[in-house]
């Protein structure tokens, strides 16, 4: 199953779908999955290499520098990871609305820059048609809370287990 999600992540990257790619990568980095080191080590080498290549793209290091470089050079269509832009807007909003009793145009220009980046990704849509069977299937996938996922994770790889104890 982990390999399938890596394959999905590779396809998401090829479609420049960074928002959903972030969701998949975040799933791998969640406590219940991240702790499954034996399972991760048993992945095919190519699958591990894909993870090594994808994870830095969406790393929050240096204010998402890797993401900003990749998304800045990709051809549309593109579905950006909106969290980056919302974070930028939050930091910009911390600046004062006025300086010396005058409108802070510098702040307005920074807001414009962020919003225009988001708008540029809305210029070209994906040419995809819904497959109703897939929509139905994906809409009815089972859901588990973090605590339940962690419990299942412990069944897969108990704490302090060695490789010989894992099926």
Secondary structure, DSSP 8 states (H G I E B T S, - for coil): -HHHHHHHHHHHHHTTBHHHHHHHHHHHHSHHHHT-HHHHHTS-HHHHHHHHHHHGGG--HHHHHHHHHHHHH--S--B--HHHHHHHHHHHHTS-SEETTEE-HHHHHHHHHHHHHHHHTTSS-------HHHHHHHHT-----HHHHHHHHHHHS-TT--GGG--
